Amino acid sequence: MSLAGFNAFEYRGDTLHCEGVSLAAVADAVGTPAFVYSRKAIEAAYKAYDAALDGVDHLICYSVKANSSIGILNVLARLGAGADIVSGGELFRWLKAGGDAGKVVFSGVGKTEAEMRTALEAGILAFNVESTEEIDVLDRVARAAGVKARVALRVNPDVDAQTHPYISTGLTQNKFGIAAAAARDAFRHAASLANLDVRGIDCHIGSQLTKTSPFADAIARLCDLILSLAGEGIMITDLDIGGGLGIDYGKEGDAPPPSHGEYGAAVKQAMAKLGSHPIRLLVEPGRSIVGPAGVLLARVLYNKDNEVKHFTIIDAAMNDLIRPSFYGSHHPMTPVKKSETAPRKTDVVGPICETGDFLARDRALPPLATGALLAIGAAGAYSFTMSSNYNTRPRAVEVLVSGDRYTVIRERETLEHLVRGERTAE
Ligand SMILES: *Cc1c(COP(=O)(O)O)cnc(C)c1O
């Protein structure tokens, strides 16, 4: 689990640490399941993007949905990051975390008028508009508010991101963006409206991309459109290429994702066709900023065998980390106490009453007795944010480590939190 040359999680002696903090000590203090994040790893990832895009005017808008905890958003806000949001709720969180409203881009196919009003009031940088109907609604909402809305149009460039179908977003069959063929007319129409200020073009082709070529293809298509729009007097000065850079989930045989440097070089090369056209680059990384920076700590409850399988039952479940059940994702796992015992294959499962409740299948792990701690890696992105209360399980505590200190950035939910607002009928 290494990131931008920085290893956030390493054994010191026989105990896994996050930076200078023992994960065994954290688990004893805050209980399990627990998400533990490395501040230094988040900062290193952000800085790696910044360095990779050196030489082009750029803004890094962290994709809030990857991990929207206020304590995490605050780390990014302090670094000067912007934010890519997909709901009014994410804007609320970003502002609570001390984030700059003027660096927010608002994506998503289903923005409500209320969300548009709130975002206009906050003074966000741009709406990434995803349909021709949304263009007209936003113009009307902006007129009623007496302001001009800054917009980018999200174009679906029809490129195959070569990733999991659920997280592929740049193909014609996906719901995202305005079809490439209709984009020119959409820009003309948007540019004709009095309460829209059309400055940008945007795309986001998918997540967990392990090659740079789909990014380059998408950028090339957007640049062609920028140049041809400039020919008819529509000046696009913001090029937003979305997020999507993959991370290493530690699966044997998987090709390693491109480094930030390789990504930056490919982006710059693809943008070169803009020549002297003035442009600012926006990127919206989520997973590659926070994914490798987090682990989910769990404790072993029971072991059991049958004729064909060994099961390791832990106190974390699919409600805490749904990626293995939902996408068939692989997460690296390692015992918190280093073990010299030979590994054997086991299914790592949670207490939830679903056969789909597994964190790993047929995983080679040393035997872990009741009470042993397991660290599930690469759990900083799309992990806590996708967690639920299924089976009336309180969501986990979250801890942010910095050096040899840590802060509980979110308390474990209580059962009272879970039933808040519920009542019986008369
Ligand atoms: C989810 C999302 C991102 C972030 O994607 P990652 O793969 O986490 O980098 C960026 N932009 C948009 C519009 C998204 O929906």
The ligand as an SDF file (V2000), in Angstrom:
LIG
                    3D

 15 15  0  0  0  0  0  0  0  0999 V2000
  -16.9980   10.1450   -9.1730 C   0  0  0  0  0  0  0  0  0  0  0  0
  -16.6020   11.3060   -9.9970 C   0  0  0  0  0  0  0  0  0  0  0  0
  -15.2790   11.7570   -9.9870 C   0  0  0  0  0  0  0  0  0  0  0  0
  -14.1770   11.0690   -9.2240 C   0  0  0  0  0  0  0  0  0  0  0  0
  -13.7860    9.8710   -9.7880 O   0  0  0  0  0  0  0  0  0  0  0  0
  -12.5260    9.0480   -9.1810 P   0  0  0  0  0  0  0  0  0  0  0  0
  -12.4990    7.8270   -9.9700 O   0  0  0  0  0  0  0  0  0  0  0  0
  -12.8340    8.8230   -7.7460 O   0  0  0  0  0  0  0  0  0  0  0  0
  -11.3260    9.9000   -9.3650 O   0  0  0  0  0  0  0  0  0  0  0  0
  -14.9820   12.8940  -10.7080 C   0  0  0  0  0  0  0  0  0  0  0  0
  -15.9280   13.5450  -11.4290 N   0  0  0  0  0  0  0  0  0  0  0  0
  -17.2110   13.1210  -11.4730 C   0  0  0  0  0  0  0  0  0  0  0  0
  -18.1960   13.8800  -12.2600 C   0  0  0  0  0  0  0  0  0  0  0  0
  -17.5950   11.9980  -10.7660 C   0  0  0  0  0  0  0  0  0  0  0  0
  -18.8520   11.5730  -10.8260 O   0  0  0  0  0  0  0  0  0  0  0  0
  1  2  1  0
  2  3  1  0
  2 14  2  0
  3  4  1  0
  3 10  2  0
  4  5  1  0
  5  6  1  0
  6  7  2  0
  6  8  1  0
  6  9  1  0
 10 11  1  0
 11 12  2  0
 12 13  1  0
 12 14  1  0
 14 15  1  0
M  END
$$$$
